[in-house]
Amino acid sequence: MASAVNVLSIATAVPSHQLDQRAVADAARRVYARTFTRYPKLAEVFTNAGIERRYSARPLEWLSKPRDLAERTEAYVESASELFIRTAKSALDRAGISARDVDVVVTVSSTGIATPGI
């Protein structure tokens, strides 16, 4: 017979840099309009997505400069690790338990790391 499963706590966290959607759209236009011929069709996504703010591991200025995959991956891993630790501590505190009392951790992380620039 299977053991009972209990979710004792849930916690969330976002990166520290808040990006206004309009600023992101402007930066995307500067970065992509000159190199991506289909950009005008993509631009509508920024106005129609219903997103007001985004959160990022790095400020918009950092994102607007060309970065190779290794540099973007390093930034992601650094931020994701910090967020995981912060969120795990919060969830443990909310549940009133220690890490050694946990059998399984479920985590979700989302990134645009494969996207050059913005």
FENZI-V424261 format. One record per backbone hydrogen bond with DSSP energy under -0.5 kcal/mol. NH is the residue of the N-H (numbers start at 0). CO is the residue of the C=O. E is the energy in kcal/mol with one decimal. If there is no record, write none. Layout:
nh=NH co=CO e=E
nh=NH co=CO e=E
This chain:
nh=7 co=5 e=-0.8
nh=16 co=55 e=-1.6
nh=17 co=15 e=-0.7
nh=18 co=53 e=-3.6
nh=19 co=17 e=-0.5
nh=20 co=51 e=-2.7
nh=23 co=19 e=-2.2
nh=24 co=20 e=-2.7
nh=25 co=21 e=-2.3
nh=26 co=22 e=-2.4
nh=27 co=23 e=-2.8
nh=28 co=24 e=-2.2
nh=29 co=25 e=-2.1
nh=30 co=26 e=-2.5
nh=31 co=27 e=-3.4
nh=32 co=27 e=-0.5
nh=32 co=28 e=-1.8
nh=34 co=31 e=-1.2
nh=35 co=31 e=-3.0
nh=36 co=34 e=-0.6
nh=38 co=35 e=-2.2
nh=40 co=37 e=-1.0
nh=41 co=37 e=-1.3
nh=42 co=38 e=-2.5
nh=43 co=39 e=-0.6
nh=43 co=40 e=-0.6
nh=44 co=41 e=-1.9
nh=45 co=41 e=-0.5
nh=45 co=42 e=-1.1
nh=46 co=42 e=-0.7
nh=46 co=43 e=-0.5
nh=47 co=43 e=-2.4
nh=48 co=44 e=-1.4
nh=53 co=18 e=-2.9
nh=55 co=16 e=-2.5
nh=61 co=58 e=-0.6
nh=62 co=58 e=-1.8
nh=63 co=59 e=-1.7
nh=64 co=61 e=-1.0
nh=71 co=67 e=-2.3
nh=72 co=68 e=-2.7
nh=73 co=69 e=-2.3
nh=74 co=70 e=-2.0
nh=75 co=71 e=-2.2
nh=76 co=72 e=-2.9
nh=77 co=73 e=-2.3
nh=78 co=74 e=-2.3
nh=79 co=75 e=-3.4
nh=80 co=76 e=-2.3
nh=81 co=77 e=-2.0
nh=82 co=78 e=-2.8
nh=83 co=79 e=-2.5
nh=84 co=80 e=-2.3
nh=85 co=81 e=-2.4
nh=86 co=82 e=-2.8
nh=87 co=83 e=-3.0
nh=88 co=84 e=-2.4
nh=89 co=85 e=-1.9
nh=90 co=86 e=-2.7
nh=91 co=87 e=-2.7
nh=92 co=88 e=-2.6
nh=93 co=89 e=-2.5
nh=94 co=90 e=-2.0
nh=95 co=91 e=-1.4
nh=96 co=91 e=-1.8
nh=100 co=97 e=-1.9
nh=101 co=98 e=-1.9
nh=106 co=104 e=-0.5
nh=114 co=111 e=-2.4
nh=115 co=113 e=-0.6
